[in-house]
């Protein structure tokens, strides 16, 4: 995932200034990208303008310099759609920002895309679990440093393993529940109430 695609996705929702983009990333978008500096956003906006993906217009501000408000061009829309519809290849780490960005931005563009995305992710994570859940987890401690306590090291490794099991099982459970909600929502007429299809507050990503 390129950071430009995240910015295109945010701008697809509404035109925004570079400052507003950073505010969005620091709040709603912090699970996609953290520690983004304003200067980095402006450099990317300049590059995206050169590529023809976005353009801008000046927005007068009282007592302050005019702001540049950016919006997608037809070329930017095409680039966003091409990325959203491109094949997703799950990385070894689950809950990867690429999945999360595609889930949000691809999902808001096409009702079928988040379900297809989840299907790919679910198949990959289930295969991971099937392959590694029963593996030999014994640690090789031959000729280890004298400071290493073998029993404590094995305990630490087991605790990390159990936490990893808990996290990936919770992720798979979330994917399964979210898929059911999306399939139900996909069959709901546009404009209908969503009280039965919105996930509970604690289940939202």
Backbone torsions as a table, in degrees:
resi	resn	phi	psi	omega
1	UNK	NA	129.0	173.6
2	UNK	-91.6	143.8	179.8
3	UNK	-60.6	-28.6	177.0
4	UNK	-57.1	-35.0	-179.0
5	UNK	-68.8	-34.3	175.1
6	UNK	-63.1	-45.9	179.7
7	UNK	-64.0	-39.3	176.6
8	UNK	-61.7	-40.3	179.8
9	UNK	-63.9	-40.7	178.7
10	UNK	-67.5	-43.1	-179.9
11	UNK	-68.5	-22.6	176.9
12	UNK	-65.4	-26.8	-179.4
13	UNK	-76.7	-38.8	175.4
14	UNK	-172.1	151.1	175.4
15	UNK	-60.7	143.2	-177.9
16	UNK	-147.8	158.5	172.9
17	UNK	-83.3	167.9	176.7
18	UNK	-61.3	-37.1	178.1
19	UNK	-64.5	-42.9	179.2
20	UNK	-65.3	-35.3	176.8
21	UNK	-62.1	-43.2	179.2
22	UNK	-64.5	-40.9	178.5
23	UNK	-59.9	-42.4	178.8
24	UNK	-62.6	-43.6	-179.1
25	UNK	-65.5	-32.5	180.0
26	UNK	-75.7	-20.0	-178.8
27	UNK	-110.6	-88.2	-176.9
28	UNK	-62.8	-32.4	-173.5
29	UNK	-98.5	14.0	-175.5
30	UNK	-67.5	-20.4	177.1
31	UNK	-78.8	-9.6	179.1
32	UNK	-95.9	-36.9	-176.5
33	UNK	-158.1	130.0	180.0
34	UNK	-117.7	156.3	175.9
35	UNK	66.3	34.5	-179.6
36	UNK	-83.3	128.8	179.0
37	UNK	-92.5	149.8	-179.8
38	UNK	-58.6	-39.4	-179.4
39	UNK	-62.8	-35.5	177.9
40	UNK	-65.1	-41.5	178.9
41	UNK	-62.0	-44.2	-178.7
42	UNK	-66.5	-36.4	177.0
43	UNK	-63.2	-42.4	179.8
44	UNK	-68.9	-37.6	177.7
45	UNK	-63.5	-39.0	176.9
46	UNK	-64.1	-41.7	178.8
47	UNK	-65.2	-41.4	179.7
48	UNK	-67.3	-32.6	175.3
49	UNK	-66.2	-42.4	178.2
50	UNK	-61.7	-35.8	179.0
51	UNK	-75.2	-11.7	-179.3
52	UNK	85.0	12.3	-178.7
53	UNK	-79.3	-28.0	-179.1
54	UNK	-138.4	159.4	166.4
55	UNK	-136.0	178.6	-175.6
56	UNK	-145.5	161.6	173.0
57	UNK	-135.8	153.1	-176.2
58	UNK	-80.2	135.0	178.4
59	UNK	-117.7	107.7	-178.0
60	UNK	-61.2	138.0	177.8
61	UNK	-124.5	131.1	179.1
62	UNK	-65.6	126.1	176.2
63	UNK	68.6	14.3	-179.5
64	UNK	-148.3	161.1	177.1
65	UNK	-60.5	150.7	176.8
66	UNK	-59.8	145.0	179.1
67	UNK	-99.8	147.4	172.3
68	UNK	-89.6	122.0	177.3
69	UNK	-105.6	120.2	-172.9
70	UNK	-97.5	146.6	175.8
71	UNK	-142.9	158.7	179.9
72	UNK	-72.8	143.4	168.7
73	UNK	-94.5	170.9	174.2
74	UNK	-55.9	-35.5	177.7
75	UNK	-66.8	-38.5	177.9
76	UNK	-66.6	-39.7	176.6
77	UNK	-61.2	-44.3	-179.9
78	UNK	-63.2	-40.3	178.7
79	UNK	-64.5	-43.1	179.1
80	UNK	-62.5	-45.0	-179.8
81	UNK	-66.2	-38.3	179.2
82	UNK	-63.1	-42.4	177.6
83	UNK	-65.8	-45.7	-177.4
84	UNK	-60.4	-33.3	-176.3
85	UNK	-96.8	-0.8	-179.8
86	UNK	-73.3	155.1	-178.6
87	UNK	-60.0	140.4	177.7
88	UNK	-100.2	127.3	178.0
89	UNK	-114.6	106.6	-176.7
90	UNK	-60.3	132.6	174.5
91	UNK	-79.6	176.2	-179.8
92	UNK	-66.6	-29.5	-178.6
93	UNK	-91.0	129.2	177.4
94	UNK	-84.2	166.9	-173.4
95	UNK	58.6	35.8	-179.7
96	UNK	-71.9	144.6	179.6
97	UNK	-56.5	-29.6	179.1
98	UNK	-64.1	-42.3	176.4
99	UNK	-62.6	-46.8	-176.2
100	UNK	-63.3	-40.7	179.2
101	UNK	-66.5	-43.6	178.1
102	UNK	-63.9	-41.3	-179.5
103	UNK	-57.5	-44.4	-178.6
104	UNK	-75.3	-58.2	-170.4
105	UNK	-76.5	-40.4	176.2
106	UNK	-67.9	-38.2	-178.8
107	UNK	-64.6	-33.9	-179.0
108	UNK	-77.4	-15.0	-180.0
109	UNK	-91.9	-29.7	-173.6
110	UNK	-152.4	123.9	-175.5
111	UNK	-63.9	-26.5	-178.2
112	UNK	-79.2	-25.7	-171.6
113	UNK	-64.6	-44.9	-178.5
114	UNK	-65.9	-31.5	177.8
115	UNK	-67.8	-44.8	177.3
116	UNK	-63.2	-38.6	177.9
117	UNK	-61.7	-45.9	179.5
118	UNK	-63.5	-38.6	179.3
119	UNK	-59.5	-42.8	178.7
120	UNK	-65.8	-45.5	-178.9
121	UNK	-64.5	-43.7	180.0
122	UNK	-61.3	-46.3	-179.5
123	UNK	-59.4	-41.6	-178.5
124	UNK	-67.6	-45.2	-177.3
125	UNK	-69.7	-37.4	176.3
126	UNK	-63.5	-39.2	177.2
127	UNK	-65.6	-39.2	176.1
128	UNK	-58.0	-47.7	-178.6
129	UNK	-62.9	-46.3	-179.1
130	UNK	-60.9	-34.3	-176.7
131	UNK	-79.3	-35.3	-169.1
132	UNK	-112.2	-13.3	-173.6
133	UNK	-61.4	-38.7	-177.2
134	UNK	-101.8	18.8	-175.6
135	UNK	-70.2	161.8	175.0
136	UNK	-72.4	117.1	-176.2
137	UNK	-107.1	16.9	179.3
138	UNK	-66.5	139.1	-178.0
139	UNK	-94.3	134.6	175.0
140	UNK	-79.6	111.3	-177.1
141	UNK	-121.1	27.0	177.2
142	UNK	-73.0	130.5	178.3
143	UNK	59.9	38.2	178.7
144	UNK	-76.3	164.2	176.3
145	UNK	-58.3	146.3	-177.5
146	UNK	-63.5	-22.7	179.8
147	UNK	-73.2	-16.0	-175.7
148	UNK	-81.2	124.2	175.3
149	UNK	-91.8	115.5	-174.4
150	UNK	-58.5	-44.6	-177.2
151	UNK	-65.8	-43.4	179.7
152	UNK	-65.8	-38.2	179.6
153	UNK	-63.5	-42.2	178.2
154	UNK	-65.3	-39.8	178.1
155	UNK	-62.5	-45.5	179.5
156	UNK	-61.1	-42.9	178.4
157	UNK	-62.3	-40.6	180.0
158	UNK	-67.7	-39.2	178.3
159	UNK	-63.5	-41.1	177.1
160	UNK	-64.9	-40.1	178.8
161	UNK	-61.7	-45.8	-179.1
162	UNK	-63.4	-37.1	177.3
163	UNK	-68.5	-38.6	176.2
164	UNK	-62.8	-40.0	177.0
165	UNK	-61.3	-45.8	-179.3
166	UNK	-60.8	-43.5	-176.1
167	UNK	-68.5	-45.0	-177.2
168	UNK	-72.2	-32.5	175.9
169	UNK	-66.3	-39.3	177.0
170	UNK	-66.1	-37.1	178.4
171	UNK	-64.8	-45.5	178.8
172	UNK	-63.1	-41.2	177.5
173	UNK	-61.2	-42.5	178.6
174	UNK	-63.5	-42.2	178.8
175	UNK	-60.9	-43.9	-178.5
176	UNK	-64.9	-44.7	-179.9
177	UNK	-67.7	-40.0	-179.7
178	UNK	-65.8	-38.9	178.3
179	UNK	-60.9	-43.7	179.1
180	UNK	-61.9	-41.9	179.3
181	UNK	-63.6	-41.8	-179.4
182	UNK	-67.6	-39.3	178.1
183	UNK	-64.1	-41.9	177.2
184	UNK	-63.7	-42.6	-178.3
185	UNK	-67.6	-33.5	179.9
186	UNK	-63.1	-27.7	178.8
187	UNK	-92.3	2.0	179.4
188	UNK	-87.6	131.2	179.0
189	UNK	-57.0	145.1	179.4
190	UNK	-58.2	132.7	178.4
191	UNK	91.1	-7.4	179.4
192	UNK	-73.3	161.6	-179.3
193	UNK	-62.5	150.9	-177.5
194	UNK	-117.6	14.0	-174.2
195	UNK	-62.4	-28.7	-178.8
196	UNK	-91.5	-10.3	-176.5
197	UNK	-111.2	-13.0	178.1
198	UNK	-77.2	132.1	178.2
199	UNK	-66.6	151.9	176.8
200	UNK	-57.1	156.7	-176.0
201	UNK	-53.3	-41.7	-177.3
202	UNK	-72.6	-14.1	-177.7
203	UNK	-96.3	-3.6	-177.6
204	UNK	-77.6	145.1	-177.8
205	UNK	-70.5	NA	NA
